[in-house]
Amino acid sequence: MKKTVWTFGLISGAILSAMMLLTMPFMHEIGYDRGMIVGYTTMVLAFLLVFFGVRSYRDNVAGGRVGFGRAFVVGALIALVASACYVATWEVIYFKLNPEYAASIQEAMIERARTSGESPAVIEQKVAEAERFMEMYRNPAVNIAFTFLEPLPVGLVFALVSAGILSRARRSEEPELETALA
């Protein structure tokens, strides 16, 4: 199981990391909203490897049969490895390669609040929230936790779906039961 998890997790993580590194320099041109669309589309494509990893485990390690629980664990571990790669890449970008990116995120949040058409009191409240968030986000532990919340839920959904589709324990036992009753 370790080899399958590491292989597919690292390939998925490499896709996530490469796309992040490729798109970050163009974030101002792409825009933050479209950047999120590109990011989550990349996550969906990268997490397709969860499905292929679980299938590889089922076919090559588990002898063609795997229960839902084991399939989910394999998929979740692949998603965890890929998410860890994503987080590690973000930490390097955020703290080393582009430390001024935090200020541009904060400026975008404030600009979005100002152009929302809300009252000045609401705008000030949103500006204060943006400042509190950015202060909190400078803490590496908080930064890591928030960054894990981006890809990991997507990966876990893929793990659940993959486990449901690829688990064979119940399906292969049902025909035996039917023939025993006949």
C-alpha positions in Angstrom: 0.0 0.0 0.0 2.8 2.4 0.8 4.3 2.3 -2.7 0.9 2.9 -4.3 0.1 5.8 -1.9 3.5 7.5 -2.4 3.6 7.0 -6.1 0.1 8.4 -6.9 0.2 10.9 -4.1 3.5 12.4 -5.3 2.4 12.5 -8.9 -0.8 14.2 -8.0 1.1 16.6 -5.7 3.6 17.4 -8.5 0.7 18.4 -10.7 -0.8 20.6 -8.0 2.6 22.2 -7.2 3.6 22.7 -10.9 0.3 24.4 -11.7 0.6 26.6 -8.7 4.2 27.6 -9.6 3.1 28.2 -13.2 0.1 30.4 -12.5 1.3 32.4 -9.5 3.4 34.8 -11.6 0.3 35.6 -13.7 -2.2 36.0 -10.8 -2.5 39.8 -11.4 -3.3 39.2 -15.0 -5.6 36.2 -14.4 -7.4 37.8 -11.5 -8.1 36.2 -8.1 -11.5 34.9 -9.0 -10.4 33.2 -12.2 -7.3 32.1 -10.4 -9.5 30.1 -8.0 -11.3 28.5 -10.9 -8.0 27.5 -12.5 -6.7 26.2 -9.1 -9.8 24.1 -8.3 -9.9 22.8 -11.9 -6.3 21.7 -11.5 -7.2 20.1 -8.2 -10.0 18.1 -9.8 -7.6 16.9 -12.6 -4.8 16.1 -10.1 -7.1 14.2 -7.8 -8.2 11.9 -10.7 -5.0 10.1 -9.6 -6.8 9.1 -6.4 -9.1 7.0 -8.5 -6.3 5.5 -10.5 -4.3 4.9 -7.3 -7.1 3.1 -5.6 -7.7 1.0 -8.8 -4.0 0.2 -9.0 -4.0 -0.9 -5.3 -7.1 -3.0 -5.9 -5.8 -4.7 -9.1 -2.0 -5.0 -8.2 -1.9 -5.3 -4.4 -5.2 -6.5 -3.2 -5.7 -9.3 -5.8 -8.6 -7.7 -7.5 -10.8 -7.2 -4.5 -10.9 -4.4 -2.0 -13.5 -3.3 0.5 -14.9 0.2 0.8 -13.0 1.0 3.9 -9.6 0.0 2.6 -10.2 1.7 -0.7 -11.2 4.9 1.1 -8.1 4.8 3.3 -5.8 4.3 0.2 -7.6 7.2 -1.6 -7.5 9.4 1.5 -3.8 8.8 2.0 -3.1 9.6 -1.7 -5.1 12.9 -1.2 -3.2 13.6 2.0 0.2 13.2 0.3 -0.9 15.3 -2.7 -2.2 18.0 -0.3 1.0 18.0 1.7 2.9 18.7 -1.6 0.5 21.6 -2.3 0.9 23.0 1.2 4.7 22.7 1.0 4.8 24.5 -2.3 2.5 27.3 -1.0 4.7 27.8 2.1 7.8 28.2 -0.1 6.0 30.6 -2.4 4.4 32.6 0.4 7.3 32.9 2.8 10.3 32.7 0.5 9.6 33.4 -3.2 6.9 36.0 -3.1 6.5 37.4 0.5 4.7 40.5 -0.8 1.9 38.3 -2.1 0.2 38.6 1.2 -0.1 42.4 0.8 -1.6 41.9 -2.7 -4.2 39.5 -1.3 -5.1 42.0 1.4 -5.4 44.8 -1.2 -7.7 42.7 -3.3 -9.9 41.9 -0.3 -10.1 45.5 0.6 -10.8 46.6 -3.0 -13.5 44.0 -3.3 -15.1 45.4 -0.1 -14.9 49.0 -1.4 -16.5 48.2 -4.8 -19.3 46.1 -3.3 -21.5 49.1 -2.8 -21.9 48.5 0.9 -22.2 51.2 3.5 -18.9 52.8 4.9 -19.4 51.0 8.2 -19.7 47.6 6.5 -16.6 48.4 4.3 -14.6 49.3 7.4 -15.7 46.1 9.1 -14.6 44.1 6.1 -11.2 46.0 6.0 -10.7 45.2 9.7 -11.5 41.5 9.0 -9.0 41.4 6.1 -6.3 42.9 8.4 -7.1 40.5 11.2 -7.0 37.6 8.7 -3.7 38.6 7.2 -2.1 39.0 10.7 -3.3 35.6 11.6 -2.2 34.1 8.3 1.4 35.2 8.9 1.7 32.5 11.5 3.1 29.4 9.6 0.9 27.0 11.6 -2.3 28.8 10.8 -1.1 29.3 7.2 -0.5 25.5 6.9 -3.9 24.7 8.4 -5.8 27.1 6.1 -3.9 25.9 3.1 -4.7 22.3 3.8 -8.4 23.2 3.7 -8.1 24.1 0.0 -7.2 20.7 -1.6 -7.9 18.1 1.1 -11.7 18.2 1.0 -11.6 17.9 -2.8 -9.3 14.9 -2.4 -11.4 13.3 0.2 -14.5 13.6 -2.1 -12.5 11.8 -4.7 -11.5 9.1 -2.2 -15.1 8.5 -1.2 -16.3 8.3 -4.8 -13.4 6.1 -5.8 -13.9 3.8 -2.9 -17.6 3.5 -3.8 -16.9 2.8 -7.4 -13.9 0.5 -7.0 -14.7 -1.5 -3.9 -15.6 -5.1 -4.9 -16.1 -6.9 -1.6 -19.9 -6.7 -1.6 -20.4 -7.0 -5.4 -18.4 -10.1 -5.8 -20.1 -11.8 -2.8 -23.6 -11.2 -4.0 -23.5 -13.6 -7.0 -22.2 -16.4 -4.7 -25.1 -15.8 -2.3 -27.6 -15.9 -5.2 -26.3 -19.2 -6.5 -26.3 -20.7 -3.0 -30.0 -19.8 -2.6 -30.9 -21.2 -6.1 
